[in-house]
Amino acid sequence: MPRPTAAQLAYGSCTVIFSTLAMLLLSQTSSGVGVAIIALAALALGLLVAMTVPLPGKRQTAVEQPAPAEPLRASVPAPAPAPASEPVRERAAS
């Protein structure tokens, strides 16, 4: 299991603290059982938030396109071959 990052620890801790305070203020409970249930719910919520923070380096990259089946051809046409009926002329060495 990888170690939690600083962002995961910060988000999880802030979630636990603020959700505990909010639930205690909204519920106005004073019993020990109520406070324990709220504390457990806040811990579960903080753990959920900490585990859903994206990890660095795990980003998805764009899918690479496969190479074309045929190589690309240049737009300049190749020279036409010489007709076979014409005799080959050689230069005389001087």
C-alpha positions, -999 to +999 in steps of 0.1 A: +000+000+000+015+034-010+021+060+016-004+089+018+007+122+003+007+155+020-024+166+001-042+134+012-033+140+049-044+177+047-077+171+030-086+141+052-077+160+085-096+191+075-126+170+065-126+153+099-123+185+119-148+206+100-174+178+096-172+169+133-177+205+143-206+210+118-224+178+128-220+185+165-234+221+161-262+210+138-273+180+159-269+198+193-262+164+209-248+162+244-247+125+251-216+104+248-231+080+224-242+108+200-207+124+201-191+089+194-214+083+164-206+117+150-169+112+155-170+079+138-190+093+109-165+122+106-135+098+105-152+077+078-159+108+058-123+120+062-109+086+051-132+087+020-120+122+011-083+113+016-085+082-006-103+100-034-076+128-038-058+121-071-023+108-067+005+126-085+019+109-116-011+088-122-027+111-148-040+095-179-021+103-211-036+106-245-040+074-264-013+070-290-025+066-325-010+036-344+014+043-372-001+044-407+001+011-425+018+025-456+046+050-455+037+085-467+049+092-503+065+124-515+044+146-537+072+150-563+067+124-591+096+101-600+113+106-634+099+084-661+121+056-673+138+059-707+121+040-735+137+007-744+137+013-781+161+042-780+198+031-781+221+041-753+246+067-763+280+066-747+304+094-745+338+090-759+367+093-734+389+122-744 
